[in-house]
Every structure is written in C-alpha cells, then in structure tokens.
Amino acid sequence: MIDVIIVGGGPCGLAAAIAIQETGKDPLVIEKGNIVNAIYHYPTHQTFFSTSEKLEIGGVPFITENYKPKRNQALTYYREVAKRKDININAFEKVLKISKKQDNFFEVQTDKGEYAAKYVIIATGYYDHPNYMDVPGEDLPKVYHYFKEAHPYFDKDVAVIGGKNSSVDAAIELVKAGARVTVIYRGTDYSPSIKPWILPEFEALIRNGTIKMEFGAQVKEIKQDQLIYTKENQIREIKNDFVFAMTGYHPDHGFLRSMGIQIEGDTGRPSFNPETMETNIPGIFIAGVIAAGNNANEIFIENGRFHGGLIARSIDEKESQMKKG
C-alpha cells in the first residue's frame, strides 16, 4: 500500500510530493512524460513571467543571472530538485483510472500496472488539452495548438489565432525567422494580460507592417492553402501555409468526473475545499492550476506550489483522527 500517489510531475506535483515526504510519508509521483513535462513543451525561447524565487519548491533556491528565468533554466532547476529530494517518480507511465474501494483505499490503474494508495493527489494541470475552435479544417496537419520554435516556417504565410501571451510570443518569433505573419484575434484591443516587456516590440512590428494584426476577427474555415475569417461582417480570405491556434487550454474534465469529482458547469472548476484542497471525494485532493478550472490566469506555479503544504497537513490530521478513533 502506497501512502500517497500524485498524478502529475509538474512543479506543483513535485512540491506536493516534497510536502508529503516532510511529514514522514512515502509518496509516489506518476507522470505520463517526464518531470515538468508541460515546461518541456514550452517554446524553446520561453521566458517566465515569474521571477525565479517565485518558482522555487522544497526550499531549494532557484538562482539565475536573469531577473526572469528561461525554459532551460527551469528544466535544470526542477531536475536538480527531484534528485536532491530523492522523489520517487514513475516517468512515462499514464494513469488510466482511479477508483475508490470499500476498504477505504484507492486503486490506481496505469498503462503499466495497478497500485493501491491511501490517498491520491491530482496535479495534472491543463496544458495537454487545447481549446478547439470547432471550425472546418482545424484537423488539417498544418494546424497546431502548440508553438515550439519558428525556424521551420521561414518564408511561409503563417496565421496566429489569439491575442494573449502565447500568440504574441509566437508571432514575434515567427517574424524573426522570416515568416509572413497575420494575427487574428476576436478581441477589439490588446489583451491586458500580455507581458509588459514584449508588448512594445509587438506593437512596433504591427505599426511598421511586419505583422498584420486583425482585431475583431473570427476564423470561419481553414483550407489547405487559405484561411477564411470574418471581420466587420465581411468575409475575408488570406493565403496560408500554417496555422497556430493559440486559443488556450483546459483541464481534463472527463478524467476528473470518472473519479466522481464534481465540476462546476460554468467555470470548469472542480469541487474542493480551498483550506485542504480535498475534493468532494474524501481522500482525493487536487494541486496546482487544475484547481482554477477554465481560468488559467488564476493559479500559476507561484501560488499552486503551496497547495502541497495544505494537503500534507490535511492528510496528517486525518491520520491523527483515525488513530484516536
């Protein structure tokens, strides 16, 4: 019997594992990729919004020469934390099903085996599940919902869908690599969430015509060589080779519901106690951005990393009550 199984090896899952370890228990992290898999899939040039000290977990200092760390620095840091804290991690193993048994433990089924655990923490984030536009042609091979790097799109006509940080970052990098970029955004002005240090550069590229910016526009169809959208009640068509639909992401609601966790219809937020992070299913907790539901701008590493401490205390209290009882 495993004390605690943590599904997801991102920063918040690792922080939860460390917090559980500090109470004398032995957690197991199960991760379908390797640790901090979402950060690995960030664009190669990515710079974090947060400063390095706000990304620290387990009391291990994250020191960089930059005010804000880059993707590779974060990958190095979290690998080092996992080694120093000797966290038990099953990498490249996918959790398929979690069910509660009558003997008051959880059966965790993966693509490699089965485990029994007293408690389960879900720290799966949301980055694996993009928000689809549901337009014809979205399933074409030339359409991507993630941006890694710009080199392959040199001298190509590229459309970037969306107007927040991921879209702006992608558009700037694509232009640097020699792509012809059109940004299509349904909003009527720049998003207030855009990182303040990149907005001036983005605006300058639009002013000088390097990037074509279409506010108040909606994609209607993606074809092999064109993209069709509407703006000001007019249908417009542009030449197009590739599309980056940076339309956001959401938690795996189906996975949560399969455990019996209730999900708010409007917000996509799981049912949980914010003081303990325990869901409506006793013994199942959530940690990290998954607690925010569809609002990915509410919880980040810098505040989600503290969820593990709340969970560890809650489990300790449960164990104490059982011993007394």
Residue, then its C-alpha position, 0 to 999 in steps of 0.5 A: m500500500i502506497d501512502v500517497i500517489i500524485v498524478g502529475g510531475g509538474p512543479c506543483g506535483l513535485a512540491a506536493a510530493i516534497a510536502i508529503q515526504e516532510t511529514g514522514k510519508d512515502p509518496l509516489v509521483i506518476e507522470k505520463g512524460n517526464i518531470v515538468n513535462a508541460i515546461y518541456h513543451y514550452p517554446t524553446h525561447q520561453t521566458f517566465f513571467s515569474t521571477s525565479e524565487k517565485l518558482e522555487i519548491g522544497g526550499v531549494p533556491f532557484i538562482t539565475e543571472n536573469y531577473k526572469p528565468k528561461r525554459n532551460q533554466a527551469l528544466t535544470y532547476y526542477r531536475e536538480v530538485a527531484k534528485r536532491k529530494d530523492i522523489n520517487i517518480n514513475a516517468f512515462e507511465k499514464v494513469l488510466k483510472i482511479s477508483k475508490k474501494q470499500d476498504n477505504f483505499f484507492e486503486v490506481q490503474t496505469d498503462k503499466g500496472e495497478y497500485a493501491a494508495k491511501y490517498v491520491i493527489i491530482a496535479t495534472g494541470y491543463y496544458d495537454h488539452p487545447n481549446y478547439m475552435d470547432v471550425p472546418g479544417e482545424d484537423l488539417p496537419k498544418v494546424y497546431h495548438y502548440f508553438k515550439e520554435a519558428h525556424p521551420y516556417f521561414d518564408k511561409d504565410v503563417a496565421v496566429i489565432g489569439g491575442k494573449n501571451s502565447s500568440v504574441d510570443a509566437a508571432i514575434e518569433l515567427v517574424k524573426a525567422g522570416a515568416r509572413v505573419t497575420v494575427i487574428y484575434r476576436g478581441t477589439d484591443y490588446s489583451p491586458s494580460i500580455k507581458p509588459w516587456i514584449l508588448p512594445e516590440f509587438e506593437a512596433l512590428i504591427r505599426n511598421g507592417t511586419i505583422k498584420m494584426e486583425f482585431g475583431a476577427q473570427v476564423k470561419e474555415i481553414k483550407q489547405d492553402q487559405l484561411i477564411y475569417t470574418k471581420e466587420n461582417q465581411i468575409r475575408e480570405i488570406k493565403n496560408d501555409f500554417v496555422f497556430a491556434m493559440t486559443g488556450y487550454h483546459p483541464d481534463h474534465g472527463f478524467l476528473r468526473s470518472m473519479g466522481i469529482q464534481i465540476e462546476g458547469d460554468t467555470g470548469r472548476p472542480s469541487f474542493n475545499p480551498e483550506t485542504m484542497e480535498t475534493n468532494i471525494p474524501g481522500i482525493f485532493i487536487a494541486g496546482v492550476i487544475a484547481a482554477g478550472n477554465n481560468a488559467n490566469e488564476i493559479f500559476i506555479e507561484n501560488g499552486r506550489f503551496h497547495g502541497g503544504l495544505i494537503a500534507r497537513s490535511i492528510d496528517e490530521k486525518e491520520s491523527q483522527m483515525k488513530k484516536g478513533 
